[in-house]
Amino acid sequence: MKHWLRRRLGLRVQANKTIAKLCRGECIEIGALSAPAFFPNAISIRYADVGSKEQTAGALEKIGYFDYHQRKDDFVDVDIVFGANEPPLVSVKSDSVDTVFSAHSLEHSSNPIAALIDYIRVLRSGGIVYTIIPNKKYTYDRKRETTHVDVLIEKYVHNHWGYTVDEYRDVYVNTDNHVVYDNHTEADIIQAFKDNDGHHHIYTYDETNVIGMIGFVLERSGGELIYFDSTNKSEIHFAIRK
């Protein structure tokens, strides 16, 4: 995805009235990179990611995907860096924020159910987790099989935060993204598996497994689904209230 399209996506996020209405108070945005969302009703915003802005920019540049973003200097300063093999916001106190916003980041998680439950944990009563996930049917993942929700549930039940080489191989062989995945070699796949930098879509999503995942999360978190929208096709939006 080119720089101009990322700008369009950013503008669409900013213009979404539902996001503006629901995302307020003390906020955490996950994976903002160089295009943070606009929250007119925010009191404060902290940014969370798998690494510092220098680390995430460097990882994207390494895999040849830097055109997806703006200049390195435009990446947001990361306030909360995820740890390895643990929920992403483990360092954040429970019941301490009003909004967790995650746009095009949950598909990079090795344990998305655990991540969502952790996002809900840090919310105050009435707080919102707002999530945007690409719908694989309309993206460069269209040729790949949709990840079955049972795979995601098993990852959560066993607290497993890793991938297999075969899962990386599926990404490199079947993803229809000519910028990153053309002319790959087995050595490229093995190196990507070792790097494990969080910038690949190892799991893929459509309405079916997203709804199944949400149902499982609600059963264990006590949250309430208040918004679900997949009408714009390329993205699935949903909001959970604690």
VOBA-1610 file (N, C-alpha, C; in pm, whole numbers, padded with zeros to 5 digits, always signed):
BEGIN
Met+00084-00118+00000Met+00000+00000+00000Met+00089+00125+00000Lys+00062+00213-00090Lys+00149+00329-00110Lys+00115+00442-00013His+00208+00537-00011His+00200+00651+00080His+00068+00726+00066Trp+00024+00748-00060Trp-00098+00826-00081Trp-00221+00753-00026Leu-00221+00619-00034Leu-00335+00545+00015Leu-00338+00545+00167Arg-00218+00539+00229Arg-00213+00548+00374Arg-00272+00682+00420Arg-00242+00788+00345Arg-00299+00919+00380Arg-00452+00914+00372Arg-00504+00847+00268Arg-00649+00836+00254Arg-00709+00759+00371Leu-00644+00650+00410Leu-00692+00573+00524Leu-00692+00659+00650Gly-00585+00736+00670Gly-00578+00822+00786Gly-00690+00925+00788Leu-00720+00982+00673Leu-00827+01080+00665Leu-00961+01017+00692Arg-00980+00891+00646Arg-01106+00824+00671Arg-01125+00796+00820Val-01018+00755+00886Val-01026+00733+01031Val-01063+00863+01102Gln-01001+00973+01060Gln-01029+01100+01124Gln-01174+01144+01102Ala-01229+01111+00986Ala-01361+01159+00951Ala-01473+01070+01005Asn-01441+00953+01063Asn-01541+00861+01110Asn-01608+00916+01236Lys-01736+00948+01227Lys-01806+01012+01338Lys-01823+00915+01455Thr-01834+00786+01426Thr-01848+00689+01534Thr-01723+00684+01620Ile-01607+00686+01554Ile-01481+00688+01629Ile-01473+00814+01714Ala-01505+00928+01655Ala-01498+01054+01729Ala-01592+01055+01849Lys-01708+00992+01834Lys-01806+00989+01942Lys-01764+00895+02054Leu-01712+00776+02018Leu-01686+00673+02117Leu-01549+00686+02183Cys-01449+00735+02109Cys-01313+00740+02160Cys-01289+00874+02229Arg-01284+00872+02361Arg-01275+00997+02437Arg-01200+00973+02566Gly-01173+01081+02638Gly-01108+01071+02768Gly-00960+01038+02757Glu-00912+00958+02849Glu-00772+00914+02848Glu-00760+00794+02755Cys-00681+00810+02650Cys-00677+00713+02541Cys-00539+00647+02527Ile-00541+00524+02478Ile-00421+00456+02430Ile-00448+00415+02286Glu-00358+00452+02196Glu-00368+00406+02057Glu-00259+00303+02031Ile-00300+00190+01975Ile-00208+00080+01944Ile-00163+00091+01798Gly-00032+00090+01776Gly+00022+00081+01640Gly-00005+00202+01553Ala+00007+00321+01607Ala-00021+00442+01529Ala+00083+00465+01420Leu+00209+00428+01445Leu+00319+00448+01350Leu+00325+00594+01306Ser+00309+00620+01175Ser+00321+00758+01127Ser+00186+00822+01097Ala+00076+00754+01133Ala-00057+00808+01101Ala-00152+00791+01218Pro-00127+00861+01329Pro-00217+00850+01444Pro-00356+00900+01410Ala-00455+00838+01475Ala-00593+00881+01455Ala-00619+01015+01524Phe-00728+01078+01487Phe-00766+01208+01545Phe-00883+01186+01640Phe-00863+01216+01767Phe-00967+01201+01868Phe-01002+01339+01925Pro-01105+01403+01875Pro-01137+01539+01922Pro-01180+01545+02068Asn-01223+01432+02123Asn-01270+01431+02261Asn-01171+01367+02358Ala-01047+01352+02315Ala-00945+01293+02401Ala-00892+01396+02501Ile-00868+01352+02624Ile-00799+01433+02723Ile-00649+01413+02710Ser-00610+01289+02687Ser-00469+01255+02669Ser-00460+01131+02581Ile-00345+01115+02514Ile-00323+00998+02428Ile-00184+00944+02454Arg-00176+00815+02483Arg-00049+00746+02489Arg-00043+00646+02373Tyr+00077+00626+02319Tyr+00093+00538+02205Tyr+00166+00411+02246Ala+00117+00297+02196Ala+00173+00167+02230Ala+00208+00092+02102Asp+00319+00018+02105Asp+00360-00058+01987Asp+00460-00166+02028Val+00502-00246+01929Val+00593-00357+01955Val+00736-00309+01980Gly+00765-00184+01946Gly+00897-00129+01969Gly+00892+00022+01966Ser+01007+00085+01985Ser+01015+00231+01974Ser+00989+00274+01831Lys+00972+00403+01810Lys+00946+00449+01674Lys+01065+00419+01582Glu+01186+00424+01635Glu+01304+00391+01554Glu+01304+00244+01517Gln+01266+00158+01611Gln+01264+00014+01585Gln+01157-00025+01485Thr+01037+00031+01498Thr+00930-00004+01406Thr+00956+00051+01266Ala+01008+00173+01257Ala+01043+00229+01126Ala+01152+00145+01061Gly+01251+00105+01138Gly+01359+00024+01083Gly+01313-00112+01035Ala+01220-00174+01110Ala+01169-00305+01070Ala+01090-00297+00941Leu+01009-00191+00925Leu+00933-00175+00801Leu+01024-00146+00683Glu+01125-00067+00707Glu+01220-00037+00600Glu+01294-00163+00557Lys+01325-00249+00652Lys+01399-00371+00623Lys+01320-00464+00530Ile+01189-00474+00552Ile+01109-00564+00468Ile+01060-00496+00341Gly+01103-00372+00318Gly+01069-00304+00194Gly+00930-00245+00191Tyr+00876-00212+00308Tyr+00739-00165+00316Tyr+00731-00023+00367Phe+00837+00052+00356Phe+00842+00184+00416Phe+00753+00284+00343Asp+00722+00261+00215Asp+00634+00352+00143Asp+00493+00355+00201Tyr+00460+00257+00282Tyr+00329+00252+00348Tyr+00313+00369+00444His+00423+00427+00486His+00422+00530+00588His+00486+00658+00537Gln+00487+00756+00624Gln+00551+00881+00591Gln+00697+00876+00634Arg+00759+00991+00645Arg+00900+00996+00683Arg+00921+00937+00822Lys+01040+00885+00847Lys+01070+00828+00978Lys+01043+00927+01090Asp+01071+01054+01066Asp+01053+01155+01170Asp+00907+01174+01209Asp+00814+01127+01122Asp+00672+01144+01149Asp+00613+01033+01235Phe+00691+00929+01263Phe+00642+00824+01351Phe+00622+00881+01492Val+00514+00838+01557Val+00485+00890+01692Val+00586+00833+01792Asp+00609+00907+01898Asp+00690+00855+02009Asp+00608+00751+02084Val+00667+00635+02105Val+00596+00524+02169Val+00613+00533+02321Asp+00501+00538+02391Asp+00502+00548+02537Asp+00502+00410+02604Ile+00440+00312+02538Ile+00425+00178+02596Ile+00477+00078+02495Val+00585+00009+02529Val+00643-00092+02441Val+00599-00230+02489Phe+00544-00309+02398Phe+00496-00442+02434Phe+00613-00530+02478Gly+00588-00615+02575Gly+00684-00717+02612Gly+00666-00841+02525Ala+00756-00935+02538Ala+00748-01059+02462Ala+00669-01163+02542Asn+00586-01239+02471Asn+00516-01353+02532Asn+00428-01314+02650Glu+00361-01199+02636Glu+00271-01153+02741Glu+00169-01057+02682Pro+00059-01033+02751Pro-00041-00937+02700Pro+00022-00801+02673Pro-00024-00731+02570Pro+00045-00610+02525Pro+00046-00494+02624Leu-00059-00482+02704Leu-00068-00368+02797Leu-00048-00410+02942Val+00030-00515+02961Val+00051-00568+03096Val+00108-00463+03190Ser+00180-00365+03137Ser+00240-00261+03221Ser+00141-00151+03260Val+00019-00156+03205Val-00082-00054+03232Val-00177-00104+03341Lys-00208-00018+03436Lys-00296-00056+03546Lys-00436-00088+03496Ser-00501-00182+03562Ser-00640-00213+03532Ser-00728-00092+03565Asp-00838-00079+03491Asp-00939+00025+03518Asp-00878+00165+03522Ser-00791+00196+03425Ser-00718+00322+03433Ser-00733+00413+03311Val-00795+00366+03202Val-00810+00448+03082Val-00954+00439+03031Asp-00987+00532+02941Asp-01124+00537+02889Asp-01137+00474+02751Thr-01030+00476+02672Thr-01035+00426+02535Thr-00907+00353+02499Val-00922+00237+02435Val-00810+00173+02366Val-00850+00163+02219Phe-00770+00224+02133Phe-00799+00229+01990Phe-00691+00152+01915Ser-00736+00057+01832Ser-00643-00029+01759Ser-00687-00036+01613Ala-00616+00032+01525Ala-00649+00032+01382Ala-00538-00036+01304His-00572-00144+01236His-00476-00219+01154His-00354-00261+01238Ser-00382-00311+01357Ser-00273-00362+01441Ser-00303-00499+01497Leu-00431-00530+01526Leu-00463-00660+01588Leu-00429-00776+01495Glu-00433-00753+01364Glu-00397-00860+01271Glu-00250-00896+01276His-00171-00814+01346His-00028-00843+01364His+00000-00917+01495Ser-00103-00937+01576Ser-00083-01000+01706Ser-00077-01151+01693Ser+00014-01214+01767Ser+00022-01360+01768Ser-00082-01421+01861Asn-00147-01341+01945Asn-00252-01390+02035Asn-00360-01284+02046Pro-00440-01268+01940Pro-00534-01155+01934Pro-00642-01158+02042Ile-00687-01276+02082Ile-00789-01282+02186Ile-00733-01233+02318Ala-00613-01278+02352Ala-00549-01231+02475Ala-00527-01080+02471Ala-00492-01029+02352Ala-00472-00885+02338Ala-00602-00809+02364Leu-00711-00853+02304Leu-00840-00786+02323Leu-00885-00790+02470Ile-00868-00903+02533Ile-00907-00914+02674Ile-00821-00821+02759Asp-00695-00806+02723Asp-00607-00715+02796Asp-00647-00570+02774Tyr-00688-00537+02650Tyr-00736-00402+02624Tyr-00857-00369+02711Ile-00948-00465+02725Ile-01067-00444+02807Ile-01029-00430+02954Arg-00931-00507+02997Arg-00888-00503+03138Arg-00849-00363+03182Val-00779-00289+03096Val-00727-00158+03138Val-00834-00049+03136Leu-00952-00079+03082Leu-01058+00022+03073Leu-01127+00044+03206Arg-01167+00168+03228Arg-01261+00198+03335Arg-01400+00148+03294Ser-01488+00135+03389Ser-01625+00096+03359Ser-01685+00194+03259Gly-01742+00143+03153Gly-01798+00228+03047Gly-01699+00263+02939Gly-01572+00225+02955Gly-01470+00253+02855Gly-01488+00171+02729Ile-01420+00212+02623Ile-01438+00154+02489Ile-01308+00100+02433Val-01315-00022+02379Val-01211-00072+02289Val-01266-00061+02147Tyr-01201+00019+02064Tyr-01243+00035+01924Tyr-01136-00027+01837Thr-01177-00122+01752Thr-01081-00199+01672Thr-01118-00195+01524Ile-01016-00180+01441Ile-01031-00190+01295Ile-00936-00299+01246Ile-00992-00398+01176Ile-00913-00509+01121Ile-00938-00516+00971Pro-00834-00533+00889Pro-00858-00548+00745Pro-00935-00676+00715Asn-01032-00665+00627Asn-01109-00781+00580Asn-01030-00847+00468Lys-00982-00966+00493Lys-00887-01030+00400Lys-00947-01051+00261Lys-01079-01058+00250Lys-01142-01082+00120Lys-01119-00967+00022Tyr-01083-00850+00074Tyr-01067-00732-00011Tyr-00927-00672+00000Thr-00832-00751+00048Thr-00695-00704+00065Thr-00599-00800-00004Tyr-00469-00777+00014Tyr-00370-00864-00047Tyr-00364-01003+00017Asp-00446-01027+00120Asp-00457-01161+00180Asp-00569-01243+00118Arg-00630-01193+00012Arg-00752-01254-00042Arg-00733-01400-00085Lys-00612-01439-00126Lys-00590-01576-00172Lys-00563-01674-00058Arg-00545-01624+00060Arg-00512-01709+00174Arg-00639-01758+00245Glu-00627-01869+00314Glu-00739-01921+00392Glu-00763-01830+00513Thr-00890-01810+00546Thr-00922-01737+00667Thr-00883-01821+00788Thr-00816-01761+00883Thr-00777-01831+01005Thr-00901-01874+01082His-00910-02002+01117His-01027-02050+01190His-01023-01997+01332Val-01138-01959+01383Val-01144-01902+01519Val-01092-01999+01623Asp-01104-02129+01599Asp-01054-02227+01696Asp-00903-02218+01712Val-00833-02179+01607Val-00688-02159+01616Val-00658-02045+01713Leu-00734-01937+01701Leu-00714-01821+01788Leu-00751-01852+01932Ile-00857-01929+01952Ile-00898-01968+02087Ile-00792-02056+02151Glu-00738-02150+02074Glu-00634-02238+02127Glu-00511-02159+02169Lys-00475-02057+02089Lys-00360-01973+02127Lys-00385-01906+02262Tyr-00507-01859+02282Tyr-00540-01794+02409Tyr-00539-01893+02525Val-00602-02006+02507Val-00615-02105+02614Val-00477-02152+02661His-00385-02168+02567His-00251-02218+02601His-00149-02105+02621Asn-00198-01980+02618Asn-00110-01864+02639Asn+00012-01870+02547His-00014-01895+02422His+00093-01914+02324His+00108-01787+02240Trp+00229-01733+02234Trp+00254-01607+02166Trp+00349-01622+02048Gly+00372-01743+02002Gly+00466-01764+01892Gly+00397-01810+01765Tyr+00476-01818+01658Tyr+00431-01869+01530Tyr+00517-01987+01489Thr+00477-02052+01381Thr+00558-02158+01323Thr+00619-02109+01192Val+00723-02177+01148Val+00782-02144+01017Val+00680-02164+00906Asp+00597-02266+00918Asp+00496-02291+00815Asp+00397-02176+00804Glu+00365-02113+00916Glu+00275-01998+00911Glu+00340-01882+00837Tyr+00469-01861+00858Tyr+00540-01759+00781Tyr+00548-01797+00634Arg+00565-01927+00607Arg+00575-01972+00469Arg+00444-01943+00394Asp+00332-01962+00460Asp+00202-01932+00399Asp+00194-01785+00361Val+00244-01697+00447Val+00243-01553+00418Val+00323-01525+00291Tyr+00444-01577+00285Tyr+00533-01546+00172Tyr+00487-01608+00041Val+00425-01724+00049Val+00386-01794-00074Val+00252-01745-00126Asn+00159-01712-00037Asn+00022-01688-00080Asn-00027-01543-00069Thr+00050-01456-00005Thr+00007-01316+00005Thr+00028-01245-00129Asp-00076-01175-00172Asp-00071-01105-00301Asp-00023-00961-00281Asn+00099-00950-00229Asn+00161-00819-00206Asn+00296-00820-00277His+00301-00757-00391His+00420-00767-00475His+00536-00681-00426Val+00507-00586-00337Val+00613-00501-00284Val+00704-00579-00190Val+00642-00659-00102Val+00716-00727+00004Val+00748-00871-00029Tyr+00655-00944-00092Tyr+00666-01089-00095Tyr+00704-01149-00230Asp+00728-01069-00331Asp+00778-01122-00458Asp+00925-01161-00446Asn+00964-01258-00527Asn+01105-01299-00537Asn+01163-01342-00402His+01080-01403-00321His+01126-01451-00190His+01206-01581-00207Thr+01286-01610-00108Thr+01359-01737-00103Thr+01327-01804+00030Glu+01362-01930+00042Glu+01342-01999+00169Glu+01422-01931+00280Ala+01539-01880+00244Ala+01620-01808+00343Ala+01547-01683+00392Asp+01475-01615+00303Asp+01396-01497+00344Asp+01290-01536+00446Ile+01225-01649+00421Ile+01119-01695+00510Ile+01175-01728+00648Ile+01286-01801+00650Ile+01348-01839+00777Ile+01394-01715+00852Gln+01448-01617+00780Gln+01494-01495+00846Gln+01377-01416+00904Ala+01267-01408+00830Ala+01148-01338+00880Ala+01095-01406+01005Phe+01097-01539+01005Phe+01053-01615+01122Phe+01142-01584+01243Lys+01271-01576+01221Lys+01364-01546+01330Lys+01348-01402+01379Asp+01327-01309+01283Asp+01311-01168+01322Asp+01184-01147+01405Asn+01075-01213+01362Asn+00948-01205+01436Asn+00917-01061+01478Asp+00919-00971+01380Asp+00910-00828+01412Asp+00768-00774+01421Gly+00667-00860+01399Gly+00529-00817+01418Gly+00469-00741+01302His+00534-00739+01186His+00483-00659+01075His+00425-00742+00960His+00395-00868+00986His+00331-00953+00885His+00191-00992+00932His+00103-01021+00835His-00031-01070+00866His-00026-01222+00873Ile+00018-01276+00985Ile+00025-01421+00995Ile-00114-01482+00995Tyr-00207-01420+01067Tyr-00346-01464+01066Tyr-00429-01371+00980Thr-00535-01424+00920Thr-00621-01345+00831Thr-00764-01347+00884Tyr-00838-01240+00852Tyr-00969-01220+00914Tyr-01076-01184+00811Asp-01198-01234+00837Asp-01317-01186+00770Asp-01428-01178+00876Glu-01549-01151+00833Glu-01656-01133+00931Glu-01675-01256+01020Thr-01658-01375+00963Thr-01688-01498+01036Thr-01600-01516+01158Asn-01468-01512+01138Asn-01382-01537+01255Asn-01376-01416+01348Val-01398-01296+01296Val-01402-01179+01385Val-01521-01188+01480Ile-01637-01226+01428Ile-01756-01241+01514Ile-01735-01353+01615Gly-01674-01464+01572Gly-01645-01573+01665Gly-01547-01530+01773Met-01446-01454+01735Met-01348-01405+01831Met-01413-01310+01931Ile-01496-01219+01882Ile-01564-01125+01971Ile-01651-01199+02072Gly-01727-01300+02025Gly-01813-01376+02114Gly-01735-01442+02227Phe-01620-01499+02193Phe-01535-01563+02294Phe-01483-01459+02394Val-01441-01345+02344Val-01389-01238+02430Val-01497-01188+02525Leu-01618-01167+02476Leu-01725-01115+02560Leu-01761-01212+02672Glu-01757-01340+02643Glu-01787-01440+02746Glu-01689-01432+02863Arg-01567-01392+02836Arg-01463-01393+02939Arg-01432-01255+02997Ser-01482-01152+02935Ser-01448-01017+02982Ser-01564-00943+03044Gly-01685-00988+03017Gly-01802-00916+03066Gly-01832-00790+02986Gly-01762-00772+02873Gly-01786-00655+02789Gly-01912-00670+02706Glu-01946-00563+02634Glu-02067-00559+02552Glu-02030-00506+02413Leu-02069-00578+02309Leu-02049-00530+02173Leu-02151-00422+02143Ile-02104-00302+02113Ile-02198-00191+02088Ile-02192-00142+01943Tyr-02096-00192+01866Tyr-02083-00145+01728Tyr-02010-00250+01645Phe-02064-00280+01527Phe-01998-00370+01433Phe-02034-00325+01292Asp-01933-00309+01207Asp-01959-00259+01072Asp-01855-00316+00976Ser-01902-00383+00873Ser-01811-00429+00767Ser-01859-00383+00630Thr-01938-00277+00628Thr-01999-00233+00502Thr-01901-00169+00405Asn-01787-00119+00457Asn-01692-00059+00363Asn-01598-00162+00302Lys-01623-00290+00334Lys-01558-00407+00274Lys-01413-00424+00314Ser-01329-00326+00292Ser-01186-00348+00315Ser-01150-00356+00463Glu-01241-00306+00549Glu-01214-00305+00693Glu-01335-00356+00771Ile-01306-00415+00885Ile-01409-00452+00981Ile-01389-00366+01105His-01493-00292+01144His-01487-00207+01262His-01574-00270+01372Phe-01527-00268+01494Phe-01614-00304+01606Phe-01570-00232+01732Ala-01667-00213+01821Ala-01641-00146+01948Ala-01702-00228+02061Ile-01625-00248+02167Ile-01669-00319+02286Ile-01666-00222+02404Arg-01777-00219+02479Arg-01783-00135+02598Arg-01768-00224+02722Lys-01687-00178+02816Lys-01667-00253+02939Lys-01783-00227+03037
//
